[in-house]
Amino acid sequence: MRIVISILAGIVIIIVLGWVTLAVMNRPLSEEEASEQIRSHLTKTVNNNPDLSSVLLTIYSNQTGYNEQFAVGKVNHSSEKAVHADNPYHSASIGKTMCAAIFGLLVDEGKLEYDDKIINWLDQDILERLFVIDGIDYSDQVTIRHLLTHTSGAADYFEGPVLHGEQCWLESHPIQILPSLPKS
């Protein structure tokens, strides 16, 4: 009888320990713990990739209102100055992806069409001399589709590193950027 009781007690102890272990391991992380794990992962990523001097990650949720930015690393490879979320970053070609995503959302919501002429959405002073070939201005023929597929005829004008520039932050839902767009 003692053996049976000992075996049952052992089984109960194993079940309780297993349950406690699972409960502890599977508990939801607090916001602080999650932030620390994200920051730790980003730091490891920068440390393990010599080509990276820093990483910036922004997490935003419309559903929960959660909004946090993480910045780890140094301003550049030749600096010991820590990077911050408000430091300027050279965004390279990510703007193309961001614009395509924003225009996709606007098309899905019926606020514009890919074949809309850009002259209907942009001021003339922005378009001035961008689409002039042999003295003829073609800006009235260029569509959003042309811009997104790189078939507008606009030349690549990037020459050298960007040292200065206007700060451009996307702090609201992309659809809120163009509040004057008509709803369908």
GROMACS elastic network, one bead per residue, 0.5 to 0.9 nm:
[ bonds ]
;  ai    aj funct       b0    kb
    1     4     6  0.51661   500
    1     5     6  0.62960   500
    1     6     6  0.85628   500
    2     5     6  0.51111   500
    2     6     6  0.59969   500
    2     7     6  0.84978   500
    3     7     6  0.60422   500
    3     8     6  0.85160   500
    4     7     6  0.50784   500
    4     8     6  0.60865   500
    4     9     6  0.84650   500
    5     8     6  0.50551   500
    5     9     6  0.59452   500
    5    10     6  0.84286   500
    6     9     6  0.50454   500
    6    10     6  0.60449   500
    6    11     6  0.85760   500
    7    10     6  0.50196   500
    7    11     6  0.61691   500
    7    12     6  0.86214   500
    8    11     6  0.50352   500
    8    12     6  0.61241   500
    8    13     6  0.85344   500
    9    12     6  0.50870   500
    9    13     6  0.60865   500
    9    14     6  0.85767   500
   10    13     6  0.50814   500
   10    14     6  0.61157   500
   10    15     6  0.85511   500
   11    14     6  0.51091   500
   11    15     6  0.60982   500
   11    16     6  0.85575   500
   12    15     6  0.50791   500
   12    16     6  0.60649   500
   12    17     6  0.84817   500
   13    16     6  0.51218   500
   13    17     6  0.59783   500
   13    18     6  0.83692   500
   14    17     6  0.51126   500
   14    18     6  0.59085   500
   14    19     6  0.84172   500
   15    18     6  0.50567   500
   15    19     6  0.60108   500
   15    20     6  0.85339   500
   16    19     6  0.50622   500
   16    20     6  0.60675   500
   16    21     6  0.84632   500
   17    20     6  0.51150   500
   17    21     6  0.59982   500
   17    22     6  0.85161   500
   18    21     6  0.50713   500
   18    22     6  0.60881   500
   18    23     6  0.84546   500
   19    22     6  0.51453   500
   19    23     6  0.59957   500
   19    24     6  0.85612   500
   20    23     6  0.50092   500
   20    24     6  0.60958   500
   20    25     6  0.84889   500
   21    24     6  0.52430   500
   21    25     6  0.60345   500
   21    26     6  0.84152   500
   22    25     6  0.50995   500
   22    26     6  0.57982   500
   22    27     6  0.82013   500
   23    26     6  0.53335   500
   23    27     6  0.58531   500
   24    27     6  0.54366   500
   24    28     6  0.89722   500
   25    28     6  0.86959   500
   26    29     6  0.86702   500
   29    32     6  0.78602   500
   29    33     6  0.57275   500
   29    34     6  0.58100   500
   30    33     6  0.51295   500
   30    34     6  0.61663   500
   30    35     6  0.85256   500
   31    34     6  0.51332   500
   31    35     6  0.60682   500
   31    36     6  0.85711   500
   32    35     6  0.50896   500
   32    36     6  0.61486   500
   32    37     6  0.86488   500
   33    36     6  0.50948   500
   33    37     6  0.61886   500
   33    38     6  0.86246   500
   34    37     6  0.51225   500
   34    38     6  0.61724   500
   34    39     6  0.85634   500
   35    38     6  0.51206   500
   35    39     6  0.60675   500
   35    40     6  0.84614   500
   35    68     6  0.86862   500
   35    70     6  0.84147   500
   36    39     6  0.50481   500
   36    40     6  0.59599   500
   36    41     6  0.85209   500
   37    41     6  0.61061   500
   37    42     6  0.85919   500
   38    41     6  0.51265   500
   38    42     6  0.61739   500
   38    43     6  0.85609   500
   38    70     6  0.81109   500
   39    42     6  0.51341   500
   39    43     6  0.60930   500
   39    44     6  0.86387   500
   39    70     6  0.66679   500
   39    71     6  0.79748   500
   39    72     6  0.72614   500
   40    43     6  0.51060   500
   40    44     6  0.62468   500
   40    45     6  0.86151   500
   41    44     6  0.51440   500
   41    45     6  0.61763   500
   41    46     6  0.87915   500
   42    46     6  0.62974   500
   42    47     6  0.85794   500
   42    54     6  0.88032   500
   42    55     6  0.68754   500
   42    56     6  0.85988   500
   42    57     6  0.85764   500
   42    70     6  0.83860   500
   42    71     6  0.82850   500
   42    72     6  0.66972   500
   42    73     6  0.87457   500
   43    46     6  0.52152   500
   43    47     6  0.60905   500
   43    48     6  0.85242   500
   43    54     6  0.85079   500
   43    55     6  0.82320   500
   43    72     6  0.59728   500
   43    73     6  0.69027   500
   44    48     6  0.59201   500
   44    49     6  0.84966   500
   45    48     6  0.52640   500
   45    49     6  0.61999   500
   45    52     6  0.84638   500
   45    55     6  0.83720   500
   46    49     6  0.52999   500
   46    50     6  0.71552   500
   46    51     6  0.83234   500
   46    52     6  0.56828   500
   46    53     6  0.65477   500
   46    54     6  0.61311   500
   46    55     6  0.68926   500
   46    72     6  0.76476   500
   46    73     6  0.65659   500
   47    50     6  0.68030   500
   47    52     6  0.80719   500
   47    53     6  0.85452   500
   47    73     6  0.82201   500
   48    52     6  0.87055   500
   49    52     6  0.56456   500
   49    53     6  0.84356   500
   50    53     6  0.73382   500
   51    77     6  0.86065   500
   52    55     6  0.74263   500
   52    73     6  0.83309   500
   52    76     6  0.85155   500
   52    77     6  0.80162   500
   53    72     6  0.86072   500
   53    73     6  0.57085   500
   53    74     6  0.54952   500
   53    75     6  0.67413   500
   53    76     6  0.52968   500
   53    77     6  0.54455   500
   53    83     6  0.89453   500
   54    71     6  0.71247   500
   54    72     6  0.55295   500
   54    74     6  0.55717   500
   54    75     6  0.67336   500
   54    76     6  0.72991   500
   54    77     6  0.88067   500
   54    82     6  0.87735   500
   54    83     6  0.68993   500
   55    70     6  0.79074   500
   55    71     6  0.57179   500
   55    72     6  0.55729   500
   55    73     6  0.66076   500
   55    74     6  0.89247   500
   55    83     6  0.85666   500
   56    69     6  0.71984   500
   56    70     6  0.56819   500
   56    72     6  0.68058   500
   56    83     6  0.88168   500
   56    84     6  0.82948   500
   56    85     6  0.65674   500
   56    89     6  0.87312   500
   57    68     6  0.83178   500
   57    69     6  0.56725   500
   57    70     6  0.51118   500
   57    71     6  0.65226   500
   57    85     6  0.84023   500
   58    67     6  0.73731   500
   58    68     6  0.58698   500
   58    70     6  0.63456   500
   58    71     6  0.87460   500
   58    85     6  0.87404   500
   59    66     6  0.73631   500
   59    67     6  0.56225   500
   59    68     6  0.54442   500
   59    69     6  0.63486   500
   59    70     6  0.84627   500
   60    64     6  0.85219   500
   60    65     6  0.69466   500
   60    66     6  0.54449   500
   60    68     6  0.66446   500
   60    69     6  0.86529   500
   61    64     6  0.55403   500
   61    65     6  0.53047   500
   61    66     6  0.52254   500
   61    67     6  0.65979   500
   62    65     6  0.52367   500
   62    66     6  0.74386   500
   62    67     6  0.88883   500
   62   173     6  0.85561   500
   63    66     6  0.80256   500
   64    67     6  0.87808   500
   69    85     6  0.63585   500
   70    84     6  0.79884   500
   70    85     6  0.64927   500
   71    82     6  0.87910   500
   71    83     6  0.62108   500
   71    84     6  0.53470   500
   71    85     6  0.52128   500
   71    86     6  0.88431   500
   72    82     6  0.73292   500
   72    83     6  0.61200   500
   72    84     6  0.72705   500
   72    85     6  0.86047   500
   73    76     6  0.82832   500
   73    80     6  0.88917   500
   73    81     6  0.85406   500
   73    82     6  0.59400   500
   73    83     6  0.57716   500
   73    84     6  0.86505   500
   74    77     6  0.68471   500
   74    78     6  0.85628   500
   74    79     6  0.64240   500
   74    80     6  0.59107   500
   74    81     6  0.54823   500
   74    84     6  0.86670   500
   75    78     6  0.82850   500
   75    79     6  0.62435   500
   75    80     6  0.73911   500
   75    81     6  0.57948   500
   75    82     6  0.58761   500
   75    84     6  0.80821   500
   75    87     6  0.77896   500
   76    79     6  0.54300   500
   76    80     6  0.78904   500
   76    81     6  0.80278   500
   76    82     6  0.88909   500
   76    83     6  0.83034   500
   77    80     6  0.79287   500
   79    82     6  0.82045   500
   83    86     6  0.83638   500
   83    87     6  0.65356   500
   84    87     6  0.54491   500
   84    88     6  0.89823   500
   85    88     6  0.82828   500
   86    89     6  0.87930   500
   88    91     6  0.89292   500
   88   167     6  0.77754   500
   89    92     6  0.88711   500
   90   161     6  0.88496   500
   90   162     6  0.74113   500
   91    94     6  0.58513   500
   91    95     6  0.68328   500
   92    95     6  0.70705   500
   92    96     6  0.88810   500
   93    96     6  0.56088   500
   93    97     6  0.73347   500
   94    97     6  0.52579   500
   94    98     6  0.62333   500
   94    99     6  0.86213   500
   95    99     6  0.59384   500
   95   100     6  0.84190   500
   96    99     6  0.51977   500
   96   100     6  0.61306   500
   96   101     6  0.86045   500
   96   148     6  0.76274   500
   97   100     6  0.51088   500
   97   101     6  0.61582   500
   97   102     6  0.86148   500
   98   101     6  0.51308   500
   98   102     6  0.61479   500
   98   103     6  0.85854   500
   99   102     6  0.50643   500
   99   103     6  0.60258   500
   99   104     6  0.83576   500
   99   148     6  0.79828   500
  100   103     6  0.51959   500
  100   104     6  0.59798   500
  100   105     6  0.86405   500
  100   148     6  0.64306   500
  101   105     6  0.62741   500
  101   106     6  0.86964   500
  101   174     6  0.89209   500
  102   105     6  0.51466   500
  102   106     6  0.62708   500
  102   107     6  0.86584   500
  102   174     6  0.58304   500
  102   175     6  0.73086   500
  103   107     6  0.60423   500
  103   108     6  0.84519   500
  103   112     6  0.80810   500
  103   113     6  0.85467   500
  103   114     6  0.79019   500
  103   144     6  0.84024   500
  103   148     6  0.88888   500
  103   174     6  0.87921   500
  103   175     6  0.89364   500
  104   107     6  0.51222   500
  104   108     6  0.60620   500
  104   109     6  0.85710   500
  104   114     6  0.85356   500
  105   108     6  0.50318   500
  105   109     6  0.61557   500
  105   110     6  0.86150   500
  105   111     6  0.87883   500
  105   174     6  0.80041   500
  105   175     6  0.73463   500
  106   109     6  0.51200   500
  106   110     6  0.62443   500
  106   111     6  0.52789   500
  106   112     6  0.60088   500
  106   113     6  0.79740   500
  106   174     6  0.83925   500
  106   175     6  0.65099   500
  107   111     6  0.58720   500
  107   112     6  0.52135   500
  107   113     6  0.54180   500
  107   114     6  0.70261   500
  108   111     6  0.77233   500
  108   112     6  0.85200   500
  108   113     6  0.88475   500
  109   112     6  0.79955   500
  109   175     6  0.88892   500
  109   183     6  0.78134   500
  109   184     6  0.74744   500
  110   113     6  0.72145   500
  110   182     6  0.85827   500
  110   183     6  0.68576   500
  110   184     6  0.54309   500
  111   175     6  0.89785   500
  111   181     6  0.59440   500
  111   182     6  0.59511   500
  111   183     6  0.57201   500
  111   184     6  0.63039   500
  112   115     6  0.85013   500
  112   116     6  0.68229   500
  112   181     6  0.78082   500
  112   182     6  0.84529   500
  113   116     6  0.53095   500
  113   144     6  0.77456   500
  113   145     6  0.85800   500
  114   117     6  0.84894   500
  114   143     6  0.69067   500
  114   144     6  0.51291   500
  114   146     6  0.84682   500
  114   148     6  0.87004   500
  115   118     6  0.88254   500
  115   142     6  0.87459   500
  115   143     6  0.53063   500
  115   144     6  0.59447   500
  115   145     6  0.57898   500
  115   146     6  0.82282   500
  116   119     6  0.85492   500
  116   120     6  0.73824   500
  116   121     6  0.85012   500
  116   142     6  0.84549   500
  116   143     6  0.53805   500
  116   144     6  0.60121   500
  116   145     6  0.79614   500
  117   120     6  0.56892   500
  117   121     6  0.75114   500
  117   139     6  0.84719   500
  117   140     6  0.66638   500
  117   141     6  0.64362   500
  117   142     6  0.56737   500
  117   144     6  0.64346   500
  117   145     6  0.89212   500
  118   121     6  0.52422   500
  118   122     6  0.59821   500
  118   127     6  0.88597   500
  118   139     6  0.76233   500
  118   140     6  0.73512   500
  118   141     6  0.80938   500
  118   142     6  0.60723   500
  118   143     6  0.52874   500
  118   144     6  0.59419   500
  118   147     6  0.88293   500
  119   122     6  0.53526   500
  119   123     6  0.69728   500
  119   124     6  0.70692   500
  119   127     6  0.77075   500
  119   139     6  0.66207   500
  119   140     6  0.56651   500
  119   141     6  0.81360   500
  119   142     6  0.76437   500
  119   143     6  0.82210   500
  120   123     6  0.80606   500
  120   140     6  0.85509   500
  122   125     6  0.83608   500
  122   126     6  0.66487   500
  122   127     6  0.72010   500
  123   126     6  0.55105   500
  123   127     6  0.68013   500
  123   128     6  0.88885   500
  124   127     6  0.50948   500
  124   128     6  0.59512   500
  124   139     6  0.89050   500
  125   128     6  0.50675   500
  125   129     6  0.88041   500
  126   129     6  0.86908   500
  126   130     6  0.81846   500
  127   130     6  0.54766   500
  127   131     6  0.73847   500
  127   139     6  0.66776   500
  128   131     6  0.76614   500
  128   132     6  0.82874   500
  128   137     6  0.85093   500
  128   139     6  0.81998   500
  129   132     6  0.52991   500
  129   133     6  0.87847   500
  129   137     6  0.72141   500
  129   139     6  0.85147   500
  130   133     6  0.89481   500
  130   137     6  0.82036   500
  130   138     6  0.86362   500
  130   139     6  0.73460   500
  130   153     6  0.87590   500
  130   154     6  0.62178   500
  130   155     6  0.79540   500
  131   136     6  0.80918   500
  131   137     6  0.56387   500
  131   138     6  0.52403   500
  131   139     6  0.52910   500
  131   140     6  0.89571   500
  131   142     6  0.83943   500
  131   152     6  0.80283   500
  131   153     6  0.67684   500
  131   154     6  0.60217   500
  131   155     6  0.85449   500
  132   135     6  0.58274   500
  132   136     6  0.52072   500
  132   138     6  0.60191   500
  132   139     6  0.75559   500
  132   154     6  0.89402   500
  133   136     6  0.53511   500
  133   137     6  0.65973   500
  133   138     6  0.75722   500
  134   137     6  0.85209   500
  137   140     6  0.76264   500
  138   141     6  0.55500   500
  138   142     6  0.69305   500
  139   142     6  0.54365   500
  139   143     6  0.87662   500
  139   152     6  0.89249   500
  140   143     6  0.83701   500
  141   152     6  0.88541   500
  142   145     6  0.82009   500
  142   146     6  0.61732   500
  142   147     6  0.75757   500
  142   151     6  0.88883   500
  142   152     6  0.59343   500
  142   153     6  0.86327   500
  143   146     6  0.51137   500
  143   147     6  0.66354   500
  143   148     6  0.88355   500
  143   152     6  0.75837   500
  144   147     6  0.51691   500
  144   148     6  0.62451   500
  144   149     6  0.86255   500
  144   152     6  0.87815   500
  145   148     6  0.51119   500
  145   149     6  0.60279   500
  145   150     6  0.83301   500
  145   151     6  0.81434   500
  145   152     6  0.84131   500
  146   149     6  0.53002   500
  146   150     6  0.58572   500
  146   153     6  0.83455   500
  147   150     6  0.51271   500
  147   151     6  0.63080   500
  147   152     6  0.54461   500
  147   153     6  0.86822   500
  147   154     6  0.83875   500
  148   151     6  0.77985   500
  148   152     6  0.85604   500
  149   152     6  0.78655   500
  150   153     6  0.74740   500
  150   154     6  0.80160   500
  151   154     6  0.78977   500
  152   155     6  0.87896   500
  154   157     6  0.87144   500
  156   159     6  0.86800   500
  158   161     6  0.83276   500
  158   162     6  0.87440   500
  159   162     6  0.85148   500
  162   165     6  0.73202   500
  165   168     6  0.88219   500
  169   172     6  0.88786   500
  170   173     6  0.76603   500
  170   174     6  0.74407   500
  170   177     6  0.83693   500
  171   174     6  0.85933   500
  172   175     6  0.80813   500
  172   176     6  0.63038   500
  172   177     6  0.71354   500
  173   176     6  0.54022   500
  173   177     6  0.71363   500
  174   177     6  0.54359   500
  174   178     6  0.78542   500
  175   178     6  0.61203   500
  175   179     6  0.72464   500
  175   181     6  0.89241   500
  176   179     6  0.53419   500
  176   180     6  0.89901   500
  177   180     6  0.88531   500
  178   181     6  0.58991   500
  179   182     6  0.82454   500
